[in-house]
Amino acid sequence: MKILLLGKNGQVGWELQRSLAPLGELIALDRAGKDGLCGDLTDLEGLRRTISIVKPNIIINAAAYTAVDNAENDKVNTNIVNAQAPRVLAEEALKVGAWLVHYSTDYVFDGSGNNAWKEKDEPNPLNEYGRSKLEGERAIENSGCKYLIFRTSWVFGSRGKNFAKTMLQLASSRQVLSVINDQIGAPTSAALIADCTAHAVRQAFSNPNLSGIYHLVASGQTTWYEYTKFIINQAQALGKDLVTVEIKPITTAEYPTPAVRPHNSRLNTTKFCNSFGLFLPEWQQGVSRMLYDTINN
């Protein structure tokens, strides 16, 4: 099995290099590419050329435009990376008979209600990032290629920047942290996403009926405020010296951002668990492990 991985240095891409390695020959690219191969999602012809040269069995796209607020004023680049590039990858995957694995987001939904979103629920994105990711999904669906689209949310990892690391940094210098308490989701580790991807790819490769969209997040739910309290408590238990003495809950309205965020980011993972025979651990497990690695390394 030959696997082409794009976005190898992102949080998920970094973990995928580990989880995919046992499955076969892995060609992992970042934006710079290597050996004449293109990993830059803004270079659409370069992507076509790379796939025609490599002729992979599986293409995994772990790259994306993820700067949600910047996307509001950078619509052209956001659309190229999140919508046009997935279309090109899907078209080329069809040509060479490859599977395409792609990651999407809870932001394709509008965050209304209190129920966990199912794959069949109607998308209604609130911001440019969500709209571009939805367009990318639909381009893949309409391409005719075999695909796995994993919608995930609140992703974090030991490598790179994330919410937990930001809170630790702020808690080292601020006595009071004000954190949003009316957005609900499940913090999901890049390592979990990568391990689940490798398991799903191995099954799907021999079962085309598994082609489709799946929700992939850790079990449980929390708010950014409760998430922060967990982070601080765990860090202090690990001996981290922090100055924060109060974590203050605020509303989304009290912290306006250029891009509108959904209030309800819950994703129902029943389809994924039943299709691939996996159990998804509680979100606290992954966060605890990441904090241990971050504080002790």
Kinemage of the C-alpha trace (Angstrom):
@kinemage 1
@onewidth
@group {chain A} dominant
@subgroup {mainchain}
@vectorlist {calphas} color= white
{ca met a 1} P 0.000 0.000 0.000
{ca lys a 2} L 1.355 3.423 -0.977
{ca ile a 3} L 0.120 6.411 1.048
{ca leu a 4} L 0.516 10.085 0.129
{ca leu a 5} L 0.166 12.365 3.167
{ca leu a 6} L -0.242 16.129 2.789
{ca gly a 7} L 0.227 18.482 5.737
{ca lys a 8} L 2.754 16.338 7.581
{ca asn a 9} L 3.807 19.078 10.023
{ca gly a 10} L 0.364 20.029 11.315
{ca gln a 11} L -0.976 18.686 14.602
{ca val a 12} L -2.844 15.805 12.951
{ca gly a 13} L -0.300 15.339 10.170
{ca trp a 14} L 2.532 14.920 12.642
{ca glu a 15} L 0.672 12.134 14.446
{ca leu a 16} L -0.377 10.537 11.151
{ca gln a 17} L 3.260 9.973 10.238
{ca arg a 18} L 3.454 7.673 13.252
{ca ser a 19} L 0.096 5.932 12.903
{ca leu a 20} L 0.282 5.327 9.139
{ca ala a 21} L 3.858 4.050 9.007
{ca pro a 22} L 2.949 0.361 9.642
{ca leu a 23} L 0.404 0.323 6.790
{ca gly a 24} L 2.847 0.615 3.894
{ca glu a 25} L 5.081 3.029 2.028
{ca leu a 26} L 4.433 6.544 3.340
{ca ile a 27} L 5.290 9.645 1.320
{ca ala a 28} L 4.750 12.613 3.651
{ca leu a 29} L 4.870 16.179 2.350
{ca asp a 30} L 4.641 19.601 3.874
{ca arg a 31} L 4.000 22.794 1.943
{ca ala a 32} L 7.592 22.913 0.705
{ca gly a 33} L 7.357 19.451 -0.846
{ca lys a 34} L 10.414 17.341 -1.668
{ca asp a 35} L 12.107 15.555 -4.591
{ca gly a 36} L 10.010 17.472 -7.109
{ca leu a 37} L 6.730 16.562 -5.377
{ca cys a 38} L 4.264 19.282 -4.366
{ca gly a 39} L 2.602 19.510 -0.970
{ca asp a 40} L 1.300 23.073 -1.365
{ca leu a 41} L -2.502 23.151 -1.486
{ca thr a 42} L -2.433 26.504 -3.277
{ca asp a 43} L -0.588 24.902 -6.214
{ca leu a 44} L -3.401 22.949 -7.807
{ca glu a 45} L -1.467 21.848 -10.871
{ca gly a 46} L 1.420 20.811 -8.659
{ca leu a 47} L -0.948 18.596 -6.701
{ca arg a 48} L -2.225 16.984 -9.908
{ca arg a 49} L 1.312 16.345 -11.091
{ca thr a 50} L 2.362 14.868 -7.737
{ca ile a 51} L -0.515 12.392 -7.628
{ca ser a 52} L 0.102 11.313 -11.216
{ca ile a 53} L 3.776 10.681 -10.357
{ca val a 54} L 3.254 8.911 -7.018
{ca lys a 55} L 0.120 6.970 -8.006
{ca pro a 56} L -0.822 6.355 -4.370
{ca asn a 57} L -3.413 3.892 -3.127
{ca ile a 58} L -4.465 6.359 -0.460
{ca ile a 59} L -4.267 10.156 -0.325
{ca ile a 60} L -4.611 11.735 3.111
{ca asn a 61} L -5.150 15.480 3.253
{ca ala a 62} L -4.242 16.770 6.707
{ca ala a 63} L -3.594 20.318 5.460
{ca ala a 64} L -6.112 23.163 5.622
{ca tyr a 65} L -6.587 26.879 6.068
{ca thr a 66} L -7.503 26.915 9.761
{ca ala a 67} L -7.115 30.583 10.753
{ca val a 68} L -10.842 31.032 11.306
{ca asp a 69} L -10.845 34.784 11.920
{ca asn a 70} L -8.360 35.571 9.148
{ca ala a 71} L -10.510 33.611 6.715
{ca glu a 72} L -13.193 36.304 6.893
{ca asn a 73} L -10.887 38.723 5.034
{ca asp a 74} L -8.864 36.168 3.076
{ca lys a 75} L -11.638 34.432 1.195
{ca val a 76} L -9.657 33.720 -1.958
{ca asn a 77} L -6.884 31.741 -0.249
{ca thr a 78} L -9.334 30.095 2.134
{ca asn a 79} L -11.386 28.847 -0.803
{ca ile a 80} L -8.360 27.609 -2.740
{ca val a 81} L -7.002 25.575 0.184
{ca asn a 82} L -10.254 24.339 1.741
{ca ala a 83} L -12.478 23.925 -1.315
{ca gln a 84} L -10.578 23.877 -4.613
{ca ala a 85} L -7.651 21.742 -3.435
{ca pro a 86} L -9.921 18.967 -2.070
{ca arg a 87} L -11.764 18.989 -5.409
{ca val a 88} L -8.486 18.521 -7.269
{ca leu a 89} L -7.357 15.782 -4.873
{ca ala a 90} L -10.671 13.971 -5.360
{ca glu a 91} L -10.509 14.240 -9.154
{ca glu a 92} L -6.964 12.877 -9.196
{ca ala a 93} L -7.827 10.151 -6.677
{ca leu a 94} L -10.549 8.970 -9.047
{ca lys a 95} L -8.094 8.876 -11.952
{ca val a 96} L -5.578 6.659 -10.139
{ca gly a 97} L -8.172 4.623 -8.212
{ca ala a 98} L -7.057 5.905 -4.799
{ca trp a 99} L -8.996 6.494 -1.609
{ca leu a 100} L -9.081 10.091 -0.377
{ca val a 101} L -9.090 10.803 3.361
{ca his a 102} L -10.004 14.375 4.275
{ca tyr a 103} L -10.676 16.236 7.529
{ca ser a 104} L -13.556 18.633 8.018
{ca thr a 105} L -15.142 20.445 10.937
{ca asp a 106} L -18.141 21.007 13.190
{ca tyr a 107} L -18.173 24.526 11.719
{ca val a 108} L -20.181 23.249 8.756
{ca phe a 109} L -23.152 23.432 11.175
{ca asp a 110} L -24.714 26.574 12.636
{ca gly a 111} L -24.458 25.482 16.273
{ca ser a 112} L -28.168 25.697 16.993
{ca gly a 113} L -30.012 23.428 19.433
{ca asn a 114} L -28.612 21.158 22.104
{ca asn a 115} L -28.349 17.805 20.334
{ca ala a 116} L -25.166 16.292 18.951
{ca trp a 117} L -25.024 16.787 15.181
{ca lys a 118} L -25.397 13.682 13.010
{ca glu a 119} L -23.838 13.218 9.593
{ca lys a 120} L -27.234 13.465 7.896
{ca asp a 121} L -28.116 16.813 9.524
{ca glu a 122} L -28.295 19.791 7.191
{ca pro a 123} L -25.145 21.963 7.237
{ca asn a 124} L -25.500 25.717 7.634
{ca pro a 125} L -22.077 27.307 8.272
{ca leu a 126} L -21.861 30.665 10.028
{ca asn a 127} L -18.450 31.798 8.793
{ca glu a 128} L -16.145 31.710 5.783
{ca tyr a 129} L -14.030 28.907 7.195
{ca gly a 130} L -17.098 26.695 7.639
{ca arg a 131} L -18.419 27.568 4.183
{ca ser a 132} L -15.110 26.692 2.529
{ca lys a 133} L -14.853 23.389 4.383
{ca leu a 134} L -18.416 22.475 3.371
{ca glu a 135} L -17.641 23.280 -0.260
{ca gly a 136} L -14.617 20.998 -0.034
{ca glu a 137} L -16.749 18.195 1.393
{ca arg a 138} L -19.298 18.485 -1.404
{ca ala a 139} L -16.626 18.548 -4.092
{ca ile a 140} L -15.260 15.259 -2.758
{ca glu a 141} L -18.734 13.712 -2.499
{ca asn a 142} L -19.565 14.685 -6.078
{ca ser a 143} L -16.247 13.520 -7.550
{ca gly a 144} L -17.036 9.812 -7.691
{ca cys a 145} L -13.884 8.820 -5.807
{ca lys a 146} L -13.802 6.561 -2.742
{ca tyr a 147} L -13.442 8.781 0.302
{ca leu a 148} L -13.470 9.107 4.070
{ca ile a 149} L -14.335 12.558 5.401
{ca phe a 150} L -13.841 12.932 9.143
{ca arg a 151} L -15.504 15.932 10.766
{ca thr a 152} L -13.782 16.765 14.023
{ca ser a 153} L -13.576 19.671 16.493
{ca trp a 154} L -11.494 21.419 19.161
{ca val a 155} L -8.329 19.633 18.016
{ca phe a 156} L -5.180 19.772 20.145
{ca gly a 157} L -1.812 18.039 20.154
{ca ser a 158} L 1.530 17.934 21.911
{ca arg a 159} L 3.049 19.591 18.841
{ca gly a 160} L 2.149 23.102 17.744
{ca lys a 161} L -0.156 25.709 19.208
{ca asn a 162} L -3.540 24.958 20.749
{ca phe a 163} L -6.051 26.287 23.268
{ca ala a 164} L -4.660 24.348 26.238
{ca lys a 165} L -1.118 25.614 25.692
{ca thr a 166} L -2.405 29.167 25.305
{ca met a 167} L -4.273 28.919 28.604
{ca leu a 168} L -1.172 27.592 30.354
{ca gln a 169} L 0.859 30.487 29.011
{ca leu a 170} L -1.732 33.035 30.110
{ca ala a 171} L -2.111 31.386 33.518
{ca ser a 172} L 1.609 31.872 34.069
{ca ser a 173} L 1.219 35.650 33.946
{ca arg a 174} L -2.413 36.578 34.656
{ca gln a 175} L -4.285 36.277 37.931
{ca val a 176} L -7.699 36.289 36.229
{ca leu a 177} L -8.691 34.459 33.039
{ca ser a 178} L -12.007 35.235 31.318
{ca val a 179} L -13.190 32.264 29.251
{ca ile a 180} L -16.311 31.609 27.155
{ca asn a 181} L -18.853 29.367 28.842
{ca asp a 182} L -21.658 29.075 26.258
{ca gln a 183} L -19.922 27.122 23.483
{ca ile a 184} L -19.989 23.344 23.915
{ca gly a 185} L -17.845 20.698 22.261
{ca ala a 186} L -15.350 17.888 22.822
{ca pro a 187} L -11.592 18.565 22.896
{ca thr a 188} L -10.097 15.913 20.617
{ca ser a 189} L -6.447 14.926 20.466
{ca ala a 190} L -4.555 14.767 17.192
{ca ala a 191} L -3.163 11.413 18.326
{ca leu a 192} L -6.669 9.963 18.664
{ca ile a 193} L -7.657 11.258 15.223
{ca ala a 194} L -4.512 9.779 13.692
{ca asp a 195} L -4.917 6.375 15.327
{ca cys a 196} L -8.585 6.187 14.342
{ca thr a 197} L -7.693 7.220 10.790
{ca ala a 198} L -5.141 4.426 10.435
{ca his a 199} L -7.644 1.876 11.726
{ca ala a 200} L -10.402 3.159 9.432
{ca val a 201} L -8.133 3.268 6.370
{ca arg a 202} L -7.102 -0.329 6.846
{ca gln a 203} L -10.741 -1.445 6.983
{ca ala a 204} L -12.027 0.808 4.212
{ca phe a 205} L -9.297 -0.227 1.788
{ca ser a 206} L -10.934 -3.633 1.465
{ca asn a 207} L -14.538 -2.458 1.897
{ca pro a 208} L -15.646 0.336 -0.484
{ca asn a 209} L -19.051 0.422 1.213
{ca leu a 210} L -17.414 2.331 4.079
{ca ser a 211} L -16.921 5.362 1.852
{ca gly a 212} L -18.646 8.394 3.381
{ca ile a 213} L -18.692 11.174 5.982
{ca tyr a 214} L -18.077 10.404 9.663
{ca his a 215} L -17.969 12.411 12.865
{ca leu a 216} L -14.788 11.763 14.828
{ca val a 217} L -14.350 13.416 18.236
{ca ala a 218} L -13.551 12.270 21.750
{ca ser a 219} L -16.424 11.240 24.027
{ca gly a 220} L -18.064 13.644 26.432
{ca gln a 221} L -18.578 17.377 26.214
{ca thr a 222} L -17.478 20.572 27.907
{ca thr a 223} L -17.324 24.353 27.508
{ca trp a 224} L -14.162 26.395 26.988
{ca tyr a 225} L -14.563 27.608 30.580
{ca glu a 226} L -14.829 24.117 32.091
{ca tyr a 227} L -12.057 22.971 29.773
{ca thr a 228} L -9.822 25.728 31.135
{ca lys a 229} L -10.557 24.775 34.731
{ca phe a 230} L -9.561 21.190 33.937
{ca ile a 231} L -6.345 22.378 32.268
{ca ile a 232} L -5.345 24.551 35.224
{ca asn a 233} L -6.166 21.893 37.812
{ca gln a 234} L -4.257 19.205 35.927
{ca ala a 235} L -1.267 21.472 35.373
{ca gln a 236} L -1.083 22.371 39.052
{ca ala a 237} L -1.329 18.693 39.983
{ca leu a 238} L 1.687 18.094 37.735
{ca gly a 239} L 3.645 20.757 39.617
{ca lys a 240} L 3.241 23.623 37.152
{ca asp a 241} L 3.690 27.007 38.831
{ca leu a 242} L 0.771 29.259 37.825
{ca val a 243} L -0.364 32.683 39.040
{ca thr a 244} L -4.040 32.466 38.031
{ca val a 245} L -6.361 32.595 41.034
{ca glu a 246} L -9.704 33.076 39.240
{ca ile a 247} L -11.253 31.739 36.034
{ca lys a 248} L -14.212 33.900 35.102
{ca pro a 249} L -17.009 32.577 32.837
{ca ile a 250} L -18.162 34.944 30.089
{ca thr a 251} L -20.548 34.727 27.136
{ca thr a 252} L -19.670 34.658 23.456
{ca ala a 253} L -21.236 38.103 23.153
{ca glu a 254} L -18.699 39.445 25.655
{ca tyr a 255} L -15.804 38.276 23.470
{ca pro a 256} L -16.640 39.257 19.873
{ca thr a 257} L -14.473 37.872 17.061
{ca pro a 258} L -14.400 38.536 13.290
{ca ala a 259} L -15.812 35.043 12.601
{ca val a 260} L -19.035 33.909 14.266
{ca arg a 261} L -18.563 30.699 16.274
{ca pro a 262} L -21.240 28.016 16.748
{ca his a 263} L -22.581 27.543 20.282
{ca asn a 264} L -23.258 23.835 19.834
{ca ser a 265} L -20.280 21.903 18.463
{ca arg a 266} L -21.387 18.499 19.725
{ca leu a 267} L -20.870 15.753 17.118
{ca asn a 268} L -22.603 12.366 17.264
{ca thr a 269} L -20.018 9.618 16.669
{ca thr a 270} L -22.355 6.595 16.622
{ca lys a 271} L -21.902 6.025 12.881
{ca phe a 272} L -18.120 6.040 13.168
{ca cys a 273} L -18.004 3.716 16.185
{ca asn a 274} L -20.457 1.238 14.650
{ca ser a 275} L -18.825 1.274 11.210
{ca phe a 276} L -15.265 0.740 12.396
{ca gly a 277} L -15.809 -1.082 15.691
{ca leu a 278} L -14.020 1.479 17.827
{ca phe a 279} L -14.591 3.033 21.248
{ca leu a 280} L -13.747 6.716 21.603
{ca pro a 281} L -12.289 7.674 25.017
{ca glu a 282} L -13.402 10.646 27.118
{ca trp a 283} L -11.811 13.951 26.161
{ca gln a 284} L -10.112 14.313 29.547
{ca gln a 285} L -7.852 11.353 28.804
{ca gly a 286} L -6.211 12.960 25.795
{ca val a 287} L -5.909 16.369 27.456
{ca ser a 288} L -4.235 14.865 30.533
{ca arg a 289} L -1.705 13.066 28.372
{ca met a 290} L -0.936 16.165 26.318
{ca leu a 291} L -0.462 18.264 29.464
{ca tyr a 292} L 1.879 15.679 30.934
{ca asp a 293} L 3.974 15.664 27.773
{ca thr a 294} L 3.969 19.469 27.533
{ca ile a 295} L 4.905 20.145 31.146
{ca asn a 296} L 7.503 17.402 31.475
{ca asn a 297} L 9.319 17.960 28.179
